[in-house]
């Protein structure tokens, strides 16, 4: 069993952790692991160079979560962190004082930057970093070429283009986004490893990640959408919207910017049915959105209503099991 998951951020990390737990039970290898293989194709649109270091927020959140080092209370970064280096950088007047990197986290960014400057691709650098954490999931950046999401906003009457993290962290997405700009995406390509993971998968899953700036950014990489359309595996998506509200973060602000309602129906239609030019074969919505199933079915999406809240390892594993069940229905 080979499973490929498109993922980004905290929702993707928790879903992958639940999937890994489920597969260790469903397909045990006798040594605490699983005979099933999971590959995560991870959004890198949040990446940036900051104080001379390459920072990859989504890759790191997923790596730390699967490695047992994530700060679950905050939802990001390393647990048991200190922030002495960030305080020093602020004192020197460099970096983003509103985007604090912990000292342990900085070790990851320093190592990644060293690997990249030594000539490794981001895929190779990610594999080197993951060796330490033994995540039980193969982590692949969506592309080895840099792509950065920028946001067109208006602040104090002036139009500005800022990095996504400035809009997301500093402004908390409270300043309306006029548009999202994927800088570098036209020159990006999925790596051979990403294309292989899609082509050889038995099941492809879209994690309940932000449909605009996580999954949407992945889908924006040229030829990646085409690879999904050509995949032999069924493609199942998990709604990040429950009862008209984002499960985590501020996805509603992102959806509003592209003219999509914050509903499970609207996001499902936004992805679209594969046999009608979209990318999905099936779509999971929460039980509270069960009444929307006929509308989604009419749009060509096989739909199931199941509990979507990932409150703990058990509910996360059950959601993963439901997603796999929808793939073979």
C-alpha positions as CSV (number, residue, x, y, z in Angstrom):
1,X,0.0,0.0,0.0
2,X,1.5,3.3,-1.1
3,X,-0.3,6.5,0.0
4,X,0.6,10.0,-1.1
5,X,-0.7,13.0,0.8
6,X,-0.7,16.6,-0.3
7,X,-0.3,18.6,2.9
8,X,0.6,21.8,4.6
9,X,0.8,23.3,8.1
10,X,-0.7,22.1,11.3
11,X,-3.8,20.4,9.8
12,X,-1.6,18.4,7.5
13,X,0.8,17.4,10.3
14,X,-2.0,16.1,12.5
15,X,-3.6,14.3,9.7
16,X,-0.3,12.6,8.7
17,X,0.3,11.6,12.3
18,X,-3.2,10.0,12.4
19,X,-2.6,8.2,9.1
20,X,0.7,6.8,10.4
21,X,-1.0,5.6,13.6
22,X,-3.8,3.9,11.6
23,X,-1.5,2.2,9.1
24,X,0.6,0.8,11.9
25,X,-2.5,-0.9,13.2
26,X,-4.0,-1.8,9.8
27,X,-0.8,-2.9,8.1
28,X,1.7,-3.8,10.9
29,X,5.2,-4.9,10.0
30,X,5.8,-6.6,13.3
31,X,8.4,-4.1,14.5
32,X,6.1,-1.2,15.5
33,X,5.9,0.3,12.0
34,X,3.8,-0.5,9.0
35,X,4.3,-2.2,5.6
36,X,2.4,0.6,4.1
37,X,4.4,3.6,2.7
38,X,3.4,7.2,3.2
39,X,4.8,10.1,1.1
40,X,3.8,13.6,2.0
41,X,4.1,16.3,-0.7
42,X,4.4,19.4,1.3
43,X,3.7,23.1,0.6
44,X,6.8,25.3,0.4
45,X,5.0,28.5,-0.5
46,X,5.5,29.8,3.1
47,X,9.3,29.5,2.7
48,X,11.6,32.4,2.9
49,X,15.2,33.5,3.4
50,X,15.4,35.2,6.8
51,X,18.6,36.4,8.4
52,X,20.5,34.4,5.9
53,X,18.7,31.2,6.6
54,X,16.2,29.2,4.6
55,X,13.1,28.7,6.6
56,X,10.5,26.1,5.6
57,X,7.6,26.4,8.0
58,X,5.3,23.7,6.7
59,X,8.0,21.1,6.2
60,X,9.3,21.8,9.7
61,X,5.9,21.7,11.4
62,X,5.2,18.3,9.8
63,X,8.7,16.9,10.6
64,X,8.6,18.1,14.2
65,X,5.1,16.7,14.7
66,X,5.9,13.3,13.3
67,X,9.2,13.3,15.2
68,X,7.5,14.0,18.5
69,X,9.2,17.4,19.0
70,X,6.4,19.8,18.0
71,X,5.0,22.3,20.5
72,X,1.4,21.0,20.4
73,X,0.1,23.9,22.6
74,X,1.2,26.5,20.1
75,X,0.7,24.2,17.1
76,X,4.1,25.1,15.6
77,X,7.8,25.2,16.5
78,X,9.7,23.0,18.9
79,X,8.6,22.3,22.4
80,X,10.8,23.4,25.4
81,X,12.1,26.3,23.3
82,X,14.1,29.3,24.3
83,X,14.4,32.5,22.2
84,X,17.7,34.1,23.1
85,X,19.0,34.2,19.6
86,X,15.9,35.9,18.2
87,X,16.2,38.5,20.9
88,X,19.8,39.2,19.9
89,X,18.8,39.5,16.2
90,X,16.1,42.0,17.2
91,X,18.7,44.0,19.1
92,X,20.8,44.1,16.0
93,X,17.8,45.3,14.0
94,X,17.6,42.4,11.6
95,X,15.0,39.8,10.9
96,X,11.3,40.1,11.7
97,X,10.6,40.8,15.4
98,X,7.1,39.5,15.0
99,X,8.3,36.2,13.5
100,X,10.2,34.7,16.4
101,X,12.3,31.6,15.7
102,X,13.3,29.5,18.7
103,X,16.9,28.5,19.4
104,X,16.3,24.8,18.7
105,X,14.3,25.7,15.6
106,X,17.2,27.9,14.4
107,X,19.4,24.8,14.5
108,X,17.2,23.2,11.8
109,X,17.4,26.3,9.6
110,X,21.1,26.6,10.0
111,X,21.5,22.9,9.0
112,X,19.2,23.2,6.0
113,X,20.9,26.4,4.8
114,X,24.3,24.6,5.0
115,X,23.0,21.6,3.0
116,X,21.6,23.9,0.3
117,X,24.8,26.0,0.1
118,X,26.8,22.7,-0.2
119,X,24.7,22.0,-3.4
120,X,22.0,19.7,-2.1
121,X,18.5,20.2,-3.5
122,X,15.7,21.0,-1.0
123,X,14.5,17.4,-1.4
124,X,17.9,16.1,-0.5
125,X,18.3,18.6,2.4
126,X,14.8,17.6,3.7
127,X,15.8,13.9,3.7
128,X,19.0,14.7,5.6
129,X,17.1,16.6,8.2
130,X,14.4,13.9,8.5
131,X,17.0,11.2,9.3
132,X,17.3,12.6,12.8
133,X,13.5,12.5,13.5
134,X,12.5,9.1,11.9
135,X,9.1,10.4,11.0
136,X,7.8,7.2,9.4
137,X,6.7,9.3,6.5
138,X,8.8,10.4,3.4
139,X,8.7,14.2,3.3
140,X,9.0,15.8,-0.1
141,X,8.9,19.5,-0.8
142,X,6.4,20.2,-3.6
143,X,9.3,21.6,-5.7
144,X,13.1,22.0,-5.4
145,X,12.7,25.5,-7.0
146,X,11.8,28.3,-4.6
147,X,8.2,29.5,-4.5
148,X,7.1,32.2,-2.1
149,X,3.6,33.3,-1.5
150,X,3.2,37.1,-1.4
151,X,0.0,39.0,-0.6
152,X,-1.3,42.2,-2.1
153,X,-2.7,44.3,0.8
154,X,-3.6,47.9,1.6
155,X,-2.2,49.3,4.9
156,X,-2.8,52.9,6.0
157,X,-4.1,53.8,2.5
158,X,-1.0,52.4,0.8
159,X,-0.9,49.3,-1.5
160,X,1.9,46.9,-0.4
161,X,3.1,43.5,-1.5
162,X,4.2,41.5,1.6
163,X,5.4,38.0,2.3
164,X,2.6,35.7,3.3
165,X,4.0,35.3,6.8
166,X,3.8,39.0,7.3
167,X,0.1,39.0,6.4
168,X,-0.6,35.8,8.4
169,X,1.5,36.4,11.5
170,X,2.0,40.1,11.9
171,X,-1.4,41.2,10.6
172,X,-3.2,37.9,11.6
173,X,-4.9,38.0,8.2
174,X,-7.1,40.9,9.4
175,X,-6.1,43.1,6.5
176,X,-8.1,42.0,3.5
177,X,-6.0,40.3,0.9
178,X,-6.5,41.6,-2.7
179,X,-4.7,38.7,-4.3
180,X,-2.1,36.0,-3.6
181,X,1.1,36.0,-5.8
182,X,3.1,32.8,-6.1
183,X,6.5,34.3,-6.8
184,X,8.7,31.9,-8.7
185,X,5.9,29.3,-9.4
186,X,6.2,29.6,-13.2
187,X,9.8,28.4,-13.1
188,X,9.0,25.6,-10.5
189,X,8.5,22.0,-11.3
190,X,7.6,19.0,-9.2
191,X,10.7,16.9,-8.5
192,X,11.0,13.4,-10.0
193,X,10.3,12.0,-6.6
194,X,7.0,13.9,-6.3
195,X,5.9,12.8,-9.8
196,X,6.9,9.2,-8.9
197,X,5.0,9.4,-5.6
198,X,1.8,10.5,-7.5
199,X,2.2,8.0,-10.3
200,X,2.9,5.0,-8.1
201,X,0.4,5.7,-5.3
202,X,-2.5,3.4,-4.5
203,X,-4.3,6.2,-2.8
204,X,-3.9,10.0,-3.0
205,X,-5.2,12.1,-0.1
206,X,-5.6,15.9,0.3
207,X,-5.1,16.7,4.0
208,X,-7.4,19.2,5.7
209,X,-4.9,22.0,5.0
210,X,-5.6,25.5,3.8
211,X,-7.2,25.1,0.3
212,X,-5.7,28.4,-1.0
213,X,-2.2,28.8,0.4
214,X,-1.3,25.2,1.1
215,X,-3.0,22.8,-1.2
216,X,-3.7,25.6,-3.7
217,X,0.0,26.5,-3.8
218,X,1.0,22.8,-4.4
219,X,-1.6,22.5,-7.2
220,X,-0.2,25.7,-8.8
221,X,3.2,24.1,-9.5
222,X,3.2,23.5,-13.3
223,X,2.5,19.9,-14.4
224,X,1.7,18.8,-10.9
225,X,-2.1,19.1,-11.4
226,X,-1.7,17.2,-14.7
227,X,0.1,14.4,-12.8
228,X,-2.8,14.2,-10.4
229,X,-5.3,14.1,-13.3
230,X,-3.4,11.2,-14.9
231,X,-2.9,9.3,-11.6
232,X,-4.3,5.7,-11.5
233,X,-5.0,6.1,-7.7
234,X,-8.3,7.5,-6.4
235,X,-8.0,11.0,-5.0
236,X,-9.9,11.8,-1.7
237,X,-10.0,15.2,-0.1
238,X,-10.8,16.0,3.6
239,X,-12.6,19.3,4.2
240,X,-10.8,21.9,6.3
241,X,-14.1,23.6,6.8
242,X,-16.7,22.4,9.4
243,X,-20.1,24.0,9.8
244,X,-19.0,27.1,7.9
245,X,-15.8,27.8,9.9
246,X,-12.2,26.9,9.3
247,X,-10.9,24.1,11.5
248,X,-7.6,26.0,12.2
249,X,-6.0,29.2,11.2
250,X,-7.6,31.9,9.1
251,X,-8.5,30.0,5.9
252,X,-11.7,32.0,5.7
253,X,-9.7,35.1,4.9
254,X,-7.9,33.2,2.2
255,X,-11.1,31.9,0.7
256,X,-12.7,35.3,0.7
257,X,-9.8,36.7,-1.2
258,X,-10.4,34.3,-4.1
259,X,-14.1,34.5,-4.0
260,X,-14.9,31.1,-2.5
261,X,-17.4,30.8,0.4
262,X,-16.2,29.3,3.7
263,X,-18.2,26.1,3.4
264,X,-17.4,22.5,2.8
265,X,-19.6,22.6,-0.3
266,X,-17.8,25.6,-1.8
267,X,-14.3,24.2,-1.1
268,X,-15.3,20.8,-2.6
269,X,-16.6,22.5,-5.7
270,X,-13.5,24.6,-5.8
271,X,-11.4,21.5,-6.0
272,X,-13.9,19.9,-8.4
273,X,-14.6,16.4,-9.5
274,X,-11.8,14.8,-11.5
275,X,-14.1,13.4,-14.2
276,X,-15.3,17.0,-14.7
277,X,-11.8,18.6,-14.9
278,X,-11.2,19.0,-11.2
279,X,-8.9,16.8,-9.0
280,X,-11.2,14.9,-6.6
281,X,-12.9,11.5,-6.8
282,X,-14.3,11.7,-3.3
283,X,-14.8,14.4,-0.6
284,X,-15.1,14.0,3.2
285,X,-17.3,16.5,5.1
286,X,-18.1,16.6,8.7
287,X,-21.3,15.1,10.1
288,X,-22.6,18.6,10.8
289,X,-22.4,19.2,7.0
290,X,-24.2,16.0,6.0
291,X,-27.2,18.0,4.6
292,X,-24.8,19.3,1.9
293,X,-24.1,15.9,0.5
294,X,-26.7,15.9,-2.3
295,X,-25.3,19.2,-3.6
296,X,-21.8,17.8,-3.7
297,X,-23.0,14.5,-5.3
298,X,-24.7,16.6,-8.0
299,X,-21.4,18.3,-8.6
300,X,-19.9,14.9,-9.3
301,X,-18.2,14.3,-6.0
302,X,-18.7,11.0,-4.1
303,X,-19.3,12.4,-0.6
304,X,-19.1,10.9,2.9
305,X,-20.0,12.6,6.2
306,X,-17.8,11.6,9.1
307,X,-16.3,13.2,12.2
308,X,-13.6,15.5,11.1
309,X,-12.3,17.0,14.3
310,X,-8.8,15.7,15.1
311,X,-9.0,16.1,18.9
312,X,-6.5,13.4,19.8
313,X,-4.5,10.5,18.3
314,X,-7.6,8.2,18.2
315,X,-9.8,10.7,16.4
316,X,-7.0,11.6,13.9
317,X,-6.4,7.9,13.2
318,X,-10.1,7.3,12.6
319,X,-10.3,10.2,10.2
320,X,-7.4,8.7,8.3
321,X,-9.2,5.4,8.2
322,X,-12.4,7.0,6.9
323,X,-10.4,8.8,4.1
324,X,-8.9,5.5,3.0
325,X,-12.3,3.8,3.1
326,X,-13.7,6.5,0.9
327,X,-10.9,5.8,-1.6
328,X,-11.9,2.2,-2.1
329,X,-15.7,2.6,-1.9
